[in-house]
Every structure is written in structure tokens, then in C-alpha cells.
């Protein structure tokens, strides 16, 4: 029973984490297209997204990682090749989350001047990594 509750919690936390990352990726991609500094309305939205990232997306990531370790330990999956590949993808996704959070912070601090914060194209990674992770979990190909 506890395993199923933790598994459900894990799925919910992953959904919050990945959806927050997708929103961040779209906002950062849109910020790259700004012709100049952001308007006050845009800066307010950036600050709101930063607050959302600190209050929900990052804690969801930490909770998803912790519950995932619990699930893998409980089911004795450590040592499985599919889990090793999944963990590599998850750690890569966590690294992308850190890059996006830092870029979002720099963008808000630079008053929305996207030219000074770098132009990373992380949206494809944010969209494909979760799909690959789900496929690995469901299919367990190796």
C-alpha cells in the first residue's frame, strides 16, 4: 500500500516538475525573440514565473527524485540497465532545470534584456527527455 501511495506521489511530482520546465522553456524561447528590454508587464510575469519555479517546480523536482530513489530501492531495480539509462536522463533533465532557472533569474535581473543572458535552446530536451523516460519505465527494454 505504501509503495502505491509513493508511486502516485512520484507521478504527480513528476508532472508538476516537467510542466514547470516546459513553461520555463517556452518563456525563455519567447524572451529570445524580444527586440529589446522587457516591458514592465513582461518583467512582472518573469518574476511570477521565478516565484512559481522556487515554490513549486524545484520542490517537485526534489520530491520526484527522492520518491524515485525510494521506489527503485523498494523494487530492487538498481543494477538494471533500463534504470541506469533512466537515471542518466533524469539527471540530465535536472541539469537542464538548473540551467533554465539560472537563465530565468539572470533575465529577470537584467530587466528582461535577453541579449545579455545567453541563448540556449533547451525546449527540445525538455520535451523529449520525459517521453524517453516514460518509454523506458513502461517498456523496460533491457
DOZA-437824 format. One record per atom (N, C-alpha, C): atom name; residue number from 1; x, y, z; residue in one letter. Coordinates in steps of 0.1 Angstrom, whole numbers, plus 5000, padded with zeros to 4 digits. Layout:
<rs>
R   gunu   mivo     xx     yy     zz   rose
R     CA    NUM      X      Y      Z      A
...
</rs>
This chain:
<rs>
R   gunu   mivo     xx     yy     zz   rose
R      N      1   5008   4988   5000      X
R     CA      1   5000   5000   5000      X
R      C      1   5009   5013   5000      X
R      N      2   5019   5013   5008      X
R     CA      2   5028   5024   5009      X
R      C      2   5035   5026   4995      X
R      N      3   5039   5015   4989      X
R     CA      3   5045   5016   4976      X
R      C      3   5036   5023   4966      X
R      N      4   5024   5019   4966      X
R     CA      4   5014   5025   4956      X
R      C      4   5012   5040   4959      X
R      N      5   5012   5044   4972      X
R     CA      5   5010   5058   4975      X
R      C      5   5022   5066   4971      X
R      N      6   5034   5061   4973      X
R     CA      6   5046   5068   4969      X
R      C      6   5047   5068   4954      X
R      N      7   5043   5058   4947      X
R     CA      7   5043   5058   4933      X
R      C      7   5034   5069   4927      X
R      N      8   5022   5070   4933      X
R     CA      8   5012   5080   4929      X
R      C      8   5018   5094   4932      X
R      N      9   5024   5096   4943      X
R     CA      9   5030   5109   4947      X
R      C      9   5041   5112   4937      X
R      N     10   5049   5102   4933      X
R     CA     10   5060   5103   4924      X
R      C     10   5055   5108   4910      X
R      N     11   5044   5102   4905      X
R     CA     11   5038   5106   4892      X
R      C     11   5033   5121   4893      X
R      N     12   5027   5124   4904      X
R     CA     12   5022   5138   4905      X
R      C     12   5033   5148   4905      X
R      N     13   5043   5145   4913      X
R     CA     13   5055   5154   4914      X
R      C     13   5062   5155   4901      X
R      N     14   5064   5144   4894      X
R     CA     14   5070   5145   4880      X
R      C     14   5062   5154   4871      X
R      N     15   5049   5153   4872      X
R     CA     15   5040   5161   4863      X
R      C     15   5042   5176   4866      X
R      N     16   5042   5179   4879      X
R     CA     16   5045   5193   4883      X
R      C     16   5059   5198   4878      X
R      N     17   5069   5189   4880      X
R     CA     17   5082   5193   4877      X
R      C     17   5084   5195   4862      X
R      N     18   5079   5186   4854      X
R     CA     18   5081   5187   4839      X
R      C     18   5072   5198   4833      X
R      N     19   5060   5199   4839      X
R     CA     19   5051   5210   4833      X
R      C     19   5058   5224   4836      X
R      N     20   5063   5225   4848      X
R     CA     20   5070   5238   4851      X
R      C     20   5082   5240   4842      X
R      N     21   5089   5230   4839      X
R     CA     21   5101   5231   4830      X
R      C     21   5096   5235   4816      X
R      N     22   5085   5229   4811      X
R     CA     22   5080   5232   4798      X
R      C     22   5076   5247   4797      X
R      N     23   5069   5252   4807      X
R     CA     23   5065   5266   4808      X
R      C     23   5078   5275   4807      X
R      N     24   5088   5271   4816      X
R     CA     24   5100   5279   4816      X
R      C     24   5107   5279   4802      X
R      N     25   5107   5268   4795      X
R     CA     25   5114   5267   4782      X
R      C     25   5106   5276   4772      X
R      N     26   5093   5276   4772      X
R     CA     26   5086   5284   4763      X
R      C     26   5088   5299   4766      X
R      N     27   5088   5302   4779      X
R     CA     27   5090   5317   4782      X
R      C     27   5104   5321   4778      X
R      N     28   5114   5313   4781      X
R     CA     28   5128   5316   4777      X
R      C     28   5129   5317   4762      X
R      N     29   5123   5308   4754      X
R     CA     29   5123   5309   4740      X
R      C     29   5116   5322   4735      X
R      N     30   5105   5326   4741      X
R     CA     30   5099   5338   4737      X
R      C     30   5108   5350   4741      X
R      N     31   5115   5349   4752      X
R     CA     31   5123   5360   4756      X
R      C     31   5135   5363   4746      X
R      N     32   5139   5352   4740      X
R     CA     32   5149   5353   4729      X
R      C     32   5145   5361   4718      X
R      N     33   5132   5362   4715      X
R     CA     33   5126   5369   4704      X
R      C     33   5123   5384   4707      X
R      N     34   5125   5388   4719      X
R     CA     34   5122   5402   4723      X
R      C     34   5131   5411   4716      X
R      N     35   5126   5422   4709      X
R     CA     35   5135   5431   4702      X
R      C     35   5144   5439   4711      X
R      N     36   5140   5441   4723      X
R     CA     36   5148   5449   4733      X
R      C     36   5144   5445   4747      X
R      N     37   5147   5454   4756      X
R     CA     37   5144   5451   4770      X
R      C     37   5129   5448   4772      X
R      N     38   5126   5440   4782      X
R     CA     38   5112   5437   4785      X
R      C     38   5104   5448   4791      X
R      N     39   5091   5449   4788      X
R     CA     39   5083   5459   4794      X
R      C     39   5079   5455   4808      X
R      N     40   5074   5465   4816      X
R     CA     40   5071   5462   4830      X
R      C     40   5062   5450   4832      X
R      N     41   5052   5448   4822      X
R     CA     41   5043   5437   4823      X
R      C     41   5050   5424   4822      X
R      N     42   5060   5424   4812      X
R     CA     42   5067   5411   4810      X
R      C     42   5077   5408   4821      X
R      N     43   5082   5419   4827      X
R     CA     43   5091   5417   4839      X
R      C     43   5083   5411   4851      X
R      N     44   5070   5416   4852      X
R     CA     44   5062   5411   4863      X
R      C     44   5059   5396   4861      X
R      N     45   5057   5392   4848      X
R     CA     45   5054   5378   4845      X
R      C     45   5067   5370   4848      X
R      N     46   5079   5375   4844      X
R     CA     46   5091   5368   4847      X
R      C     46   5093   5366   4862      X
R      N     47   5090   5376   4870      X
R     CA     47   5091   5375   4884      X
R      C     47   5081   5365   4890      X
R      N     48   5069   5365   4884      X
R     CA     48   5059   5355   4889      X
R      C     48   5064   5341   4885      X
R      N     49   5069   5339   4873      X
R     CA     49   5074   5326   4869      X
R      C     49   5086   5321   4878      X
R      N     50   5095   5331   4882      X
R     CA     50   5106   5327   4891      X
R      C     50   5100   5323   4905      X
R      N     51   5090   5330   4909      X
R     CA     51   5084   5326   4922      X
R      C     51   5078   5312   4921      X
R      N     52   5071   5309   4910      X
R     CA     52   5065   5296   4907      X
R      C     52   5076   5285   4907      X
R      N     53   5087   5289   4901      X
R     CA     53   5098   5279   4900      X
R      C     53   5104   5276   4914      X
R      N     54   5105   5286   4922      X
R     CA     54   5111   5284   4935      X
R      C     54   5101   5277   4945      X
R      N     55   5088   5280   4943      X
R     CA     55   5078   5275   4952      X
R      C     55   5072   5261   4948      X
R      N     56   5072   5258   4935      X
R     CA     56   5066   5245   4931      X
R      C     56   5075   5237   4922      X
R      N     57   5081   5242   4912      X
R     CA     57   5089   5234   4903      X
R      C     57   5101   5227   4909      X
R      N     58   5109   5235   4916      X
R     CA     58   5121   5229   4923      X
R      C     58   5117   5220   4934      X
R      N     59   5108   5223   4943      X
R     CA     59   5104   5213   4953      X
R      C     59   5098   5200   4947      X
R      N     60   5091   5202   4936      X
R     CA     60   5086   5190   4929      X
R      C     60   5097   5181   4923      X
R      N     61   5107   5188   4918      X
R     CA     61   5119   5180   4913      X
R      C     61   5125   5172   4925      X
R      N     62   5128   5179   4936      X
R     CA     62   5134   5173   4947      X
R      C     62   5126   5161   4952      X
R      N     63   5113   5163   4953      X
R     CA     63   5104   5152   4958      X
R      C     63   5103   5141   4948      X
R      N     64   5103   5144   4935      X
R     CA     64   5103   5133   4925      X
R      C     64   5116   5125   4925      X
R      N     65   5127   5132   4927      X
R     CA     65   5140   5125   4928      X
R      C     65   5140   5116   4941      X
R      N     66   5136   5121   4952      X
R     CA     66   5136   5113   4964      X
R      C     66   5126   5101   4964      X
R      N     67   5114   5104   4959      X
R     CA     67   5104   5093   4958      X
R      C     67   5109   5083   4947      X
R      N     68   5115   5087   4937      X
R     CA     68   5121   5078   4927      X
R      C     68   5131   5069   4932      X
R      N     69   5140   5074   4941      X
R     CA     69   5150   5066   4947      X
R      C     69   5144   5056   4956      X
R      N     70   5134   5060   4964      X
R     CA     70   5126   5051   4972      X
R      C     70   5120   5039   4964      X
R      N     71   5113   5043   4953      X
R     CA     71   5107   5033   4945      X
R      C     71   5117   5023   4939      X
R      N     72   5128   5028   4934      X
R     CA     72   5138   5019   4928      X
R      C     72   5144   5010   4939      X
R      N     73   5146   5016   4951      X
R     CA     73   5152   5007   4961      X
R      C     73   5142   4997   4966      X
R      N     74   5129   5000   4967      X
R     CA     74   5119   4991   4972      X
R      C     74   5117   4979   4962      X
R      N     75   5118   4983   4949      X
R     CA     75   5116   4972   4939      X
R      C     75   5129   4965   4935      X
R      N     76   5140   4969   4941      X
R     CA     76   5153   4964   4938      X
R      C     76   5157   4964   4924      X
R      N     77   5155   4976   4918      X
R     CA     77   5158   4978   4904      X
R      C     77   5172   4984   4901      X
R      N     78   5179   4988   4912      X
R     CA     78   5192   4993   4910      X
R      C     78   5201   4981   4904      X
R      N     79   5208   4985   4893      X
R     CA     79   5216   4975   4886      X
R      C     79   5210   4971   4873      X
R      N     80   5197   4975   4871      X
R     CA     80   5190   4972   4858      X
R      C     80   5195   4983   4848      X
R      N     81   5198   4978   4836      X
R     CA     81   5203   4987   4826      X
R      C     81   5193   4998   4823      X
R      N     82   5180   4995   4822      X
R     CA     82   5170   5005   4818      X
R      C     82   5169   5016   4829      X
R      N     83   5171   5012   4842      X
R     CA     83   5171   5022   4852      X
R      C     83   5183   5031   4852      X
R      N     84   5195   5025   4848      X
R     CA     84   5207   5033   4847      X
R      C     84   5205   5044   4836      X
R      N     85   5199   5040   4824      X
R     CA     85   5197   5049   4813      X
R      C     85   5187   5060   4818      X
R      N     86   5176   5055   4825      X
R     CA     86   5166   5065   4830      X
R      C     86   5173   5075   4840      X
R      N     87   5181   5070   4849      X
R     CA     87   5188   5079   4858      X
R      C     87   5196   5089   4851      X
R      N     88   5203   5085   4840      X
R     CA     88   5211   5095   4833      X
R      C     88   5202   5105   4827      X
R      N     89   5191   5101   4821      X
R     CA     89   5182   5111   4815      X
R      C     89   5176   5120   4826      X
R      N     90   5173   5115   4837      X
R     CA     90   5167   5123   4848      X
R      C     90   5177   5133   4853      X
R      N     91   5190   5128   4855      X
R     CA     91   5200   5138   4860      X
R      C     91   5202   5149   4849      X
R      N     92   5202   5145   4836      X
R     CA     92   5203   5155   4826      X
R      C     92   5191   5165   4826      X
R      N     93   5179   5160   4829      X
R     CA     93   5168   5169   4830      X
R      C     93   5169   5178   4842      X
R      N     94   5175   5173   4853      X
R     CA     94   5177   5181   4865      X
R      C     94   5187   5192   4862      X
R      N     95   5197   5188   4854      X
R     CA     95   5207   5198   4850      X
R      C     95   5201   5209   4841      X
R      N     96   5193   5205   4832      X
R     CA     96   5186   5215   4823      X
R      C     96   5177   5224   4832      X
R      N     97   5170   5218   4842      X
R     CA     97   5162   5226   4851      X
R      C     97   5171   5237   4858      X
R      N     98   5182   5233   4862      X
R     CA     98   5191   5243   4868      X
R      C     98   5196   5254   4859      X
R      N     99   5199   5250   4846      X
R     CA     99   5202   5260   4836      X
R      C     99   5191   5269   4833      X
R      N    100   5179   5264   4832      X
R     CA    100   5167   5272   4829      X
R      C    100   5165   5282   4841      X
R      N    101   5165   5277   4853      X
R     CA    101   5163   5285   4865      X
R      C    101   5173   5296   4866      X
R      N    102   5186   5293   4863      X
R     CA    102   5196   5304   4863      X
R      C    102   5194   5314   4852      X
R      N    103   5190   5309   4841      X
R     CA    103   5188   5318   4830      X
R      C    103   5176   5327   4832      X
R      N    104   5165   5322   4838      X
R     CA    104   5154   5329   4842      X
R      C    104   5157   5340   4852      X
R      N    105   5165   5336   4862      X
R     CA    105   5169   5346   4872      X
R      C    105   5177   5357   4866      X
R      N    106   5187   5354   4857      X
R     CA    106   5195   5364   4851      X
R      C    106   5187   5373   4842      X
R      N    107   5177   5367   4835      X
R     CA    107   5168   5375   4826      X
R      C    107   5160   5385   4834      X
R      N    108   5155   5381   4845      X
R     CA    108   5147   5390   4854      X
R      C    108   5156   5401   4860      X
R      N    109   5168   5397   4864      X
R     CA    109   5177   5407   4870      X
R      C    109   5183   5417   4859      X
R      N    110   5184   5412   4847      X
R     CA    110   5188   5421   4836      X
R      C    110   5177   5430   4830      X
R      N    111   5166   5430   4838      X
R     CA    111   5154   5438   4833      X
R      C    111   5149   5434   4820      X
R      N    112   5150   5420   4817      X
R     CA    112   5145   5415   4805      X
R      C    112   5153   5416   4793      X
R      N    113   5165   5421   4794      X
R     CA    113   5174   5422   4782      X
R      C    113   5180   5408   4779      X
R      N    114   5173   5402   4769      X
R     CA    114   5177   5388   4766      X
R      C    114   5191   5387   4760      X
R      N    115   5196   5397   4754      X
R     CA    115   5209   5397   4748      X
R      C    115   5220   5394   4757      X
R      N    116   5219   5397   4770      X
R     CA    116   5230   5396   4779      X
R      C    116   5229   5383   4787      X
R      N    117   5220   5374   4785      X
R     CA    117   5218   5362   4793      X
R      C    117   5221   5349   4786      X
R      N    118   5225   5350   4773      X
R     CA    118   5228   5338   4766      X
R      C    118   5215   5333   4759      X
R      N    119   5217   5325   4749      X
R     CA    119   5205   5320   4741      X
R      C    119   5206   5305   4740      X
R      N    120   5202   5298   4750      X
R     CA    120   5202   5283   4750      X
R      C    120   5189   5278   4744      X
R      N    121   5189   5268   4736      X
R     CA    121   5177   5262   4730      X
R      C    121   5175   5249   4738      X
R      N    122   5167   5249   4749      X
R     CA    122   5166   5238   4757      X
R      C    122   5152   5231   4755      X
R      N    123   5143   5238   4748      X
R     CA    123   5129   5232   4746      X
R      C    123   5129   5218   4741      X
R      N    124   5137   5215   4731      X
R     CA    124   5137   5201   4726      X
R      C    124   5141   5191   4736      X
R      N    125   5150   5194   4745      X
R     CA    125   5155   5185   4755      X
R      C    125   5143   5183   4766      X
R      N    126   5137   5194   4769      X
R     CA    126   5126   5194   4779      X
R      C    126   5114   5186   4774      X
R      N    127   5112   5186   4761      X
R     CA    127   5101   5179   4756      X
R      C    127   5104   5164   4753      X
R      N    128   5116   5161   4749      X
R     CA    128   5119   5147   4745      X
R      C    128   5124   5138   4757      X
R      N    129   5131   5144   4766      X
R     CA    129   5136   5136   4778      X
R      C    129   5125   5129   4786      X
R      N    130   5114   5136   4789      X
R     CA    130   5104   5129   4797      X
R      C    130   5097   5118   4789      X
R      N    131   5095   5120   4776      X
R     CA    131   5089   5110   4768      X
R      C    131   5098   5097   4768      X
R      N    132   5111   5099   4766      X
R     CA    132   5120   5088   4767      X
R      C    132   5120   5081   4780      X
R      N    133   5119   5089   4791      X
R     CA    133   5119   5083   4804      X
R      C    133   5107   5075   4806      X
R      N    134   5095   5080   4802      X
R     CA    134   5083   5072   4803      X
R      C    134   5083   5059   4795      X
R      N    135   5089   5060   4783      X
R     CA    135   5090   5048   4775      X
R      C    135   5099   5037   4782      X
R      N    136   5110   5042   4788      X
R     CA    136   5119   5033   4795      X
R      C    136   5112   5026   4807      X
R      N    137   5104   5034   4814      X
R     CA    137   5097   5029   4826      X
R      C    137   5086   5019   4822      X
R      N    138   5079   5022   4811      X
R     CA    138   5068   5013   4807      X
R      C    138   5073   5000   4800      X
R      N    139   5082   5002   4791      X
R     CA    139   5086   4991   4783      X
R      C    139   5098   4983   4789      X
R      N    140   5106   4989   4797      X
R     CA    140   5118   4983   4803      X
R      C    140   5125   4974   4793      X
R      N    141   5131   4980   4782      X
R     CA    141   5136   4972   4771      X
R      C    141   5148   4964   4774      X
R      N    142   5156   4968   4784      X
R     CA    142   5168   4960   4787      X
R      C    142   5171   4960   4802      X
</rs>
